[in-house]
């Protein structure tokens, strides 16, 4: 629901936010009822009558969000492992410095979406089967008239000039390495980054961190110059991956164009001289906001049951096909692919992303 920009009432705000109060201060200050990704919402700014054109960015330029940055990888990974809260909403507190204003709710979008997406990594990666581990930090397709974008944030950490990045730290250490995309968010709207598995030691777990970097660094290694790092506002900002030798490595990707989804499954076998067989293979093609735990599919989403996939030793088997009438709202909602299969009596789930539109 998007609130009107004119003739807005207290009751409109109450009904839209679900806050039971009719008190303006309570409606503005109770952040748990407010969607922080809405472009228009109560923010900390000291004006009362003459509204600045970019008032919604708040006085600090952070659009009402608690944007935290770090100057070292060690600080970043330590806070993430300690579950420090990031990207919280900072509602006004009242008084002359941060007054409550009903007009801040004009254009408020209660269904605004998180504007960035990071792909899911597999729990185990076999370095013999995969030369790189791909991690993508992409912009979600959102209604920019009522939904915040990361490029809107222009405070201490102007994210439009930052690079999508991955920080990798061994799980038993707190010093790690960095690799970034070649373009800033403003230039490329998100981009994939490939971490070379040759730089990772088999037998160890590694934490992969999706973040934004103030410097560009195309080669994997310690940051070459001083930098600021901002963790990504995603639930999977830190993902732990076990690096092993040998094994069956499976990836799923897709492209979308003209209401058609093309999926691609790549499975590489480094297990034994015998073929590796994937059974009970099921692929779901769903919108990005689909919840794996119990969500029912809607029109345009689909589940495909595939035949067993047999992968000869030391080879890669590719399975690809086109699905018609798929994800008609992809341009505004994005999509993902959920591959489930059984191998060696273990059920595995791989979540893949759609690459740039075909």
C-alpha positions as CSV (number, residue, x, y, z in Angstrom):
1,X,0.0,0.0,0.0
2,X,1.3,3.5,-0.9
3,X,-0.1,6.4,1.1
4,X,-1.4,9.5,-0.9
5,X,0.8,12.6,-1.1
6,X,-2.1,14.9,-0.5
7,X,-5.0,14.9,1.9
8,X,-3.2,12.5,4.2
9,X,-4.8,11.8,7.6
10,X,-3.6,10.2,10.9
11,X,-6.1,7.4,10.3
12,X,-4.5,6.7,6.8
13,X,-1.1,6.3,8.5
14,X,-2.5,4.1,11.3
15,X,-4.3,1.8,8.9
16,X,-1.3,1.5,6.5
17,X,1.4,0.9,9.2
18,X,-0.7,-1.3,11.5
19,X,0.3,0.9,14.5
20,X,-2.8,1.0,16.7
21,X,-2.0,4.6,17.9
22,X,-3.6,7.8,16.7
23,X,-0.8,9.9,18.3
24,X,1.5,11.5,15.7
25,X,4.6,11.1,17.8
26,X,3.9,7.4,18.4
27,X,3.2,6.8,14.7
28,X,6.5,8.5,13.7
29,X,8.8,7.1,16.4
30,X,7.8,3.4,16.6
31,X,10.1,2.0,13.9
32,X,8.9,-1.6,14.2
33,X,5.7,-0.5,12.3
34,X,7.6,1.3,9.6
35,X,9.1,-0.2,6.4
36,X,12.6,1.2,6.4
37,X,13.0,0.6,2.7
38,X,10.2,3.0,1.8
39,X,11.6,6.2,0.2
40,X,9.2,8.4,2.2
41,X,9.0,7.8,5.9
42,X,9.7,9.8,9.1
43,X,13.3,10.9,9.3
44,X,15.6,12.9,11.5
45,X,15.6,16.4,10.2
46,X,15.0,19.7,12.0
47,X,12.6,21.5,9.6
48,X,9.0,22.1,10.5
49,X,7.4,24.2,7.7
50,X,9.5,24.7,4.6
51,X,10.2,21.1,3.4
52,X,13.6,20.7,1.6
53,X,13.5,18.9,-1.7
54,X,15.5,15.9,-0.5
55,X,14.1,15.9,3.0
56,X,13.6,12.1,2.8
57,X,17.4,11.6,2.8
58,X,17.5,12.9,6.4
59,X,19.9,15.5,7.6
60,X,22.9,13.0,7.4
61,X,22.1,11.8,3.9
62,X,21.5,8.2,5.0
63,X,17.7,8.1,4.3
64,X,16.8,7.3,7.8
65,X,19.1,4.2,8.0
66,X,21.9,3.3,10.4
67,X,24.7,2.8,7.8
68,X,27.8,1.4,9.4
69,X,31.2,1.4,7.7
70,X,34.6,-0.2,8.7
71,X,38.1,0.8,7.8
72,X,39.5,-2.8,8.4
73,X,38.4,-6.2,7.4
74,X,39.0,-7.4,10.9
75,X,36.5,-5.0,12.4
76,X,34.0,-5.9,9.8
77,X,34.2,-9.7,10.2
78,X,34.3,-9.4,14.0
79,X,31.0,-7.5,14.2
80,X,29.3,-9.8,11.7
81,X,30.3,-12.9,13.7
82,X,29.1,-11.2,16.8
83,X,25.6,-10.5,15.2
84,X,25.9,-6.7,15.5
85,X,22.8,-5.1,14.1
86,X,23.3,-3.4,10.7
87,X,21.0,-1.2,8.6
88,X,18.5,-0.4,11.4
89,X,15.9,2.3,10.9
90,X,16.5,5.6,12.8
91,X,13.1,7.2,13.4
92,X,12.9,10.8,14.7
93,X,12.8,11.3,18.5
94,X,10.8,14.5,18.7
95,X,11.6,18.0,19.9
96,X,12.9,20.9,17.8
97,X,15.9,18.9,16.5
98,X,13.9,15.9,15.2
99,X,10.2,17.0,15.1
100,X,7.4,14.6,14.2
101,X,5.7,15.5,10.9
102,X,2.6,13.9,9.4
103,X,3.9,14.9,5.9
104,X,6.8,12.5,6.2
105,X,4.3,9.7,5.5
106,X,3.1,11.2,2.3
107,X,4.0,8.6,-0.4
108,X,5.0,6.0,2.2
109,X,5.2,2.5,0.7
110,X,4.4,-0.3,3.2
111,X,5.5,-3.0,0.8
112,X,8.9,-1.5,-0.2
113,X,11.5,-4.2,-0.9
114,X,15.1,-4.6,0.1
115,X,16.9,-3.1,-2.9
116,X,19.9,-5.5,-3.2
117,X,20.3,-9.2,-3.5
118,X,23.2,-11.5,-2.8
119,X,23.2,-15.1,-4.2
120,X,23.3,-18.1,-2.0
121,X,26.5,-20.1,-1.9
122,X,26.7,-23.9,-1.6
123,X,27.8,-25.2,1.9
124,X,30.6,-27.2,0.3
125,X,32.8,-26.3,-2.7
126,X,35.2,-28.8,-4.2
127,X,38.2,-26.8,-5.4
128,X,39.2,-29.5,-7.9
129,X,35.8,-29.1,-9.6
130,X,35.4,-25.3,-9.4
131,X,38.1,-22.8,-10.4
132,X,36.1,-19.9,-8.8
133,X,33.3,-19.3,-6.4
134,X,30.9,-16.7,-7.9
135,X,29.2,-14.2,-5.7
136,X,26.9,-11.5,-7.1
137,X,25.5,-8.4,-5.4
138,X,22.8,-7.1,-7.6
139,X,20.2,-4.4,-7.4
140,X,16.6,-5.7,-7.1
141,X,14.1,-4.3,-9.5
142,X,12.1,-1.9,-7.4
143,X,9.7,1.1,-7.9
144,X,12.2,3.9,-7.5
145,X,9.4,6.4,-7.0
146,X,8.5,5.0,-3.6
147,X,11.3,2.5,-2.8
148,X,14.8,3.3,-1.7
149,X,17.8,2.4,-3.8
150,X,21.3,2.0,-2.4
151,X,22.4,4.8,-4.7
152,X,20.1,7.2,-2.8
153,X,22.4,7.0,0.2
154,X,24.8,9.9,0.1
155,X,26.0,10.4,3.7
156,X,29.4,9.4,5.1
157,X,29.4,6.4,2.8
158,X,28.1,7.4,-0.7
159,X,27.2,4.0,-2.0
160,X,26.7,5.1,-5.6
161,X,30.5,5.4,-5.8
162,X,31.2,2.1,-4.0
163,X,32.0,-1.2,-5.6
164,X,30.2,-4.5,-5.0
165,X,32.8,-6.6,-3.2
166,X,33.4,-9.9,-1.5
167,X,35.6,-10.3,1.6
168,X,36.8,-13.8,2.4
169,X,38.1,-14.8,5.8
170,X,39.1,-18.2,7.1
171,X,36.6,-19.2,9.9
172,X,39.4,-19.6,12.5
173,X,41.0,-16.2,11.6
174,X,39.9,-12.5,11.5
175,X,42.2,-11.3,8.7
176,X,41.1,-11.8,5.2
177,X,41.2,-10.8,1.5
178,X,39.2,-8.6,-0.8
179,X,38.0,-8.7,-4.4
180,X,35.6,-6.2,-6.0
181,X,33.6,-5.7,-9.2
182,X,35.0,-3.5,-11.9
183,X,32.2,-0.9,-11.8
184,X,30.5,1.1,-9.0
185,X,26.8,0.6,-8.3
186,X,26.1,3.8,-10.2
187,X,27.9,2.5,-13.2
188,X,26.8,-1.1,-13.3
189,X,23.8,-1.6,-10.9
190,X,25.5,-4.6,-9.3
191,X,27.9,-7.1,-10.6
192,X,29.3,-10.6,-10.0
193,X,32.7,-11.3,-8.4
194,X,34.7,-14.5,-8.8
195,X,36.9,-15.7,-5.9
196,X,39.7,-18.1,-7.1
197,X,39.5,-21.4,-5.3
198,X,43.3,-21.8,-5.8
199,X,43.7,-19.2,-3.1
200,X,41.7,-21.2,-0.6
201,X,43.0,-24.1,1.4
202,X,41.2,-27.4,1.4
203,X,40.0,-28.7,4.7
204,X,39.0,-25.3,6.1
205,X,35.8,-23.3,6.4
206,X,35.7,-19.7,5.0
207,X,33.3,-16.8,5.7
208,X,32.3,-15.0,2.5
209,X,31.0,-11.5,3.2
210,X,28.9,-9.5,0.7
211,X,29.8,-5.8,1.1
212,X,30.5,-2.5,-0.6
213,X,34.1,-1.2,-0.9
214,X,35.2,2.4,-1.5
215,X,38.2,1.1,-3.6
216,X,38.3,-1.0,-6.7
217,X,40.5,-4.1,-6.4
218,X,40.2,-6.6,-9.3
219,X,42.8,-9.0,-7.9
220,X,42.1,-11.2,-4.9
221,X,44.2,-10.3,-1.9
222,X,44.5,-7.9,1.1
223,X,43.2,-4.5,0.4
224,X,45.9,-2.6,-1.5
225,X,45.1,0.8,-0.1
226,X,43.0,2.3,2.7
227,X,39.3,1.6,2.2
228,X,35.9,1.8,3.8
229,X,33.7,-1.4,3.9
230,X,30.0,-1.4,4.3
231,X,28.2,-4.7,4.9
232,X,25.4,-5.4,2.5
233,X,21.8,-5.2,3.8
234,X,20.9,-8.8,3.1
235,X,20.1,-11.7,5.4
236,X,22.9,-13.8,3.9
237,X,25.6,-11.1,4.2
238,X,27.9,-13.7,5.8
239,X,28.0,-17.2,4.4
240,X,30.2,-20.0,5.6
241,X,31.6,-22.4,3.0
242,X,33.7,-25.6,3.5
243,X,36.5,-26.0,0.9
244,X,37.3,-29.6,0.0
245,X,39.1,-31.6,-2.6
246,X,37.4,-34.0,-4.9
247,X,33.6,-34.2,-5.0
248,X,30.5,-33.4,-7.0
249,X,30.1,-29.7,-7.6
250,X,26.7,-28.4,-8.8
251,X,25.6,-24.9,-9.9
252,X,22.3,-23.6,-11.3
253,X,21.9,-20.3,-13.1
254,X,19.2,-18.7,-15.4
255,X,18.4,-16.0,-17.8
256,X,15.0,-14.3,-18.4
257,X,13.6,-12.6,-21.5
258,X,10.0,-12.1,-22.9
259,X,8.3,-14.1,-20.2
260,X,10.6,-17.1,-20.8
261,X,13.1,-18.5,-18.3
262,X,16.2,-20.4,-19.5
263,X,17.8,-22.6,-16.8
264,X,21.2,-24.2,-16.8
265,X,22.5,-26.9,-14.4
266,X,26.2,-27.6,-14.4
267,X,27.5,-30.6,-12.5
268,X,31.2,-31.5,-12.3
269,X,32.4,-34.9,-11.0
270,X,35.7,-35.3,-9.2
271,X,34.4,-38.1,-6.9
272,X,35.6,-41.4,-8.3
273,X,36.2,-43.2,-11.6
274,X,32.6,-44.2,-11.5
275,X,29.8,-41.9,-12.7
276,X,28.0,-39.7,-10.1
277,X,24.2,-39.9,-10.2
278,X,21.9,-37.1,-9.0
279,X,18.4,-38.5,-8.3
280,X,15.1,-36.9,-7.3
281,X,16.1,-33.7,-9.2
282,X,13.6,-30.9,-8.8
283,X,13.9,-27.3,-10.0
284,X,11.8,-24.4,-8.8
285,X,11.7,-21.2,-10.8
286,X,10.2,-18.5,-8.5
287,X,10.2,-14.8,-7.7
288,X,13.0,-13.4,-5.6
289,X,10.7,-12.9,-2.6
290,X,9.6,-16.6,-2.5
291,X,10.3,-18.1,0.9
292,X,11.7,-21.6,0.7
293,X,10.1,-22.7,3.9
294,X,6.5,-23.4,3.1
295,X,5.7,-20.6,0.6
296,X,3.1,-21.6,-2.0
297,X,3.8,-20.8,-5.6
298,X,1.8,-18.2,-7.5
299,X,1.1,-17.6,-11.2
300,X,4.2,-17.7,-13.3
301,X,6.2,-19.7,-10.8
302,X,6.8,-23.4,-11.5
303,X,8.3,-26.6,-10.2
304,X,10.0,-29.0,-12.7
305,X,10.8,-32.6,-12.0
306,X,13.9,-33.6,-14.0
307,X,15.3,-37.0,-14.9
308,X,18.3,-38.4,-13.0
309,X,21.6,-36.6,-14.0
310,X,24.5,-38.9,-14.5
311,X,27.9,-37.2,-14.5
312,X,30.9,-39.1,-15.8
313,X,34.1,-38.9,-13.8
314,X,36.3,-35.9,-14.5
315,X,33.6,-34.3,-16.7
316,X,30.9,-31.6,-16.5
317,X,27.3,-32.5,-17.3
318,X,25.1,-29.6,-18.4
319,X,21.3,-29.7,-18.5
320,X,19.5,-26.7,-19.9
321,X,16.0,-25.8,-21.2
322,X,13.5,-23.0,-21.7
323,X,10.3,-22.5,-19.7
324,X,7.6,-20.5,-21.3
325,X,5.1,-18.2,-19.4
326,X,7.6,-17.8,-16.6
327,X,7.8,-15.0,-14.0
328,X,5.8,-12.3,-15.8
329,X,6.7,-9.8,-13.1
330,X,10.4,-10.5,-13.2
331,X,11.4,-7.0,-14.1
332,X,10.0,-5.6,-10.9
333,X,10.4,-8.6,-8.6
334,X,13.4,-10.5,-9.8
335,X,13.7,-14.3,-9.7
336,X,15.8,-17.2,-8.4
337,X,16.2,-20.9,-9.0
338,X,16.0,-23.6,-6.3
339,X,17.5,-26.9,-7.3
340,X,17.0,-29.9,-5.0
341,X,18.6,-33.3,-5.6
342,X,19.8,-36.5,-3.8
343,X,23.4,-37.7,-4.0
344,X,24.9,-40.4,-1.8
345,X,21.6,-40.5,0.1
346,X,21.9,-36.9,1.1
347,X,19.4,-34.3,0.0
348,X,21.1,-31.1,-1.3
349,X,19.6,-27.7,-2.1
350,X,21.3,-25.2,-4.4
351,X,19.9,-21.6,-4.8
352,X,20.9,-20.0,-8.1
353,X,20.3,-16.5,-9.5
354,X,19.3,-15.1,-12.8
355,X,22.1,-13.5,-14.7
356,X,21.6,-10.4,-16.9
357,X,18.6,-10.6,-19.1
358,X,19.1,-12.6,-22.3
